[in-house]
């Protein structure tokens, strides 16, 4: 298993153009704390603990880049397992005929002519479920 350095991932993130303020919003970690970490200032144990959400975010942003249909299946399984939305409901949301057709799509998304639309619909549903309910869409 490859080891990743959080500071290197943060450096890549910033060099890729992600503003620290945006990273702060995504992780709920204070902007000043992220900047201190990025600039290599010493941190207390408490501050280091406060960076755990940043670590999770960076590990999901870079090393966990979805490269195959298993990622889409795991997102769909999370929608089902964590949020309790039945597979047949997800299938209906995607305008698929049945749970069997949903499984066929998840097994081989490239075989569906509208795979991009279906993939975006799954990602949209997941995003709506995980978003911070306190944030407005203004």
Order of alpha helices (4+ residues) and beta strands (2+ residues): alpha-alpha-alpha-alpha-alpha-alpha-alpha-alpha-alpha
